Amino acid sequence: MRHPFPAILLLSACGTISERPNDAPPSTTTAAQATAPAAPAAPAPATARPPATWKGDVIEWTELQPVLSERAGAVCLEEVLLDRQLAKLLNERRLKLDDAAVAAEERELLSGLSDDPARAERLLADLRAVQGLGDRRWKALLRRNATTRLLVQDQVKITPEAVDAALDAAHGPKRRCRVISLPDLKACADAKRRLDAGEPFSEVAASMSNDRSAERGGLVNPVSRLDPTWPSAFRQTLWALPAGGVSAPVMLDQRYVIVRLESEVPADAPQPGDRAAAERDVRRGQERVQMEALVSGLRQSQRDVVIFDESLRDAWKRVRNASR
């Protein structure tokens, strides 16, 4: 895989054909670590100091708790459950997570944000602000990712073929192309009539394609012959085309794609360390897939949680229904 994501950036596997590296920003959490404000605080005893006052009026926890539960309770409950589930798995497998592994998650995230350490720190601060990640949730998130990564290590298998594919994706020859993504064969026939009539491919793509690349006249990022981030049928079709050639409709998942070869991009000169970098990318790619699968399974098993608080129960149902 050529995704240059750091340890904590687990990219979503779904998206349009043009959502490839350099085309879509990375996601910053797993499916189970959705964005949310900071965790709601538990109600304090009646004798404790209130959370806030305003012009002499006391704001009580009893006023804040229902609102906090509605806004962020479901996500925070899910995080707490995940922490317990992961801790149980570590104990069952007799694995121990050390502080170095947690620190490595943050270092890799910073290196993935920017090569400039100062800029990386600023970007991380912005990311945490947007995600509502205070110190407690941030540290828990790093530990959660480090734990999940440790638990999937026995499922990661690095093969020479996978490393070769990653090398080709990063440094091999590529082809630049345009695509028209369509929902059915009738739409394909309509597009083909317009192309046969002499209408430019880019104009047909702009007006008919349901892919995000339509705004660029169907132009997508260059594609290598072995790049595993692109569907095999798509790559085979593209690399069989002559210069300026247009393909017949190719079925990808639940849609059809018409491809036009635009130009060739020559390979990069090999550099020391390229293979090691490719192997690292393959490892991170496999870890990402296995980590997402593990977290997804853990989330499914949270369905039997019993929630007594009415506001929290309502938030949980809304979030769970929206994620179906």
Secondary structure as GFF3:
##gff-version 3
##sequence-region A 1 324
A	DSSP	beta_strand	52	54	.	.	.	ID=ss1
A	DSSP	beta_strand	57	59	.	.	.	ID=ss2
A	DSSP	alpha_helix	61	68	.	.	.	ID=ss3
A	DSSP	pi_helix	69	73	.	.	.	ID=ss4
A	DSSP	alpha_helix	74	92	.	.	.	ID=ss5
A	DSSP	alpha_helix	99	113	.	.	.	ID=ss6
A	DSSP	alpha_helix	117	131	.	.	.	ID=ss7
A	DSSP	alpha_helix	135	151	.	.	.	ID=ss8
A	DSSP	three_ten_helix	153	155	.	.	.	ID=ss9
A	DSSP	alpha_helix	160	171	.	.	.	ID=ss10
A	DSSP	beta_strand	174	182	.	.	.	ID=ss11
A	DSSP	alpha_helix	185	196	.	.	.	ID=ss12
A	DSSP	alpha_helix	201	208	.	.	.	ID=ss13
A	DSSP	three_ten_helix	212	216	.	.	.	ID=ss14
A	DSSP	beta_strand	223	224	.	.	.	ID=ss15
A	DSSP	alpha_helix	232	240	.	.	.	ID=ss16
A	DSSP	beta_strand	250	252	.	.	.	ID=ss17
A	DSSP	beta_strand	255	265	.	.	.	ID=ss18
A	DSSP	alpha_helix	274	300	.	.	.	ID=ss19
A	DSSP	three_ten_helix	301	304	.	.	.	ID=ss20
A	DSSP	alpha_helix	310	322	.	.	.	ID=ss21
###
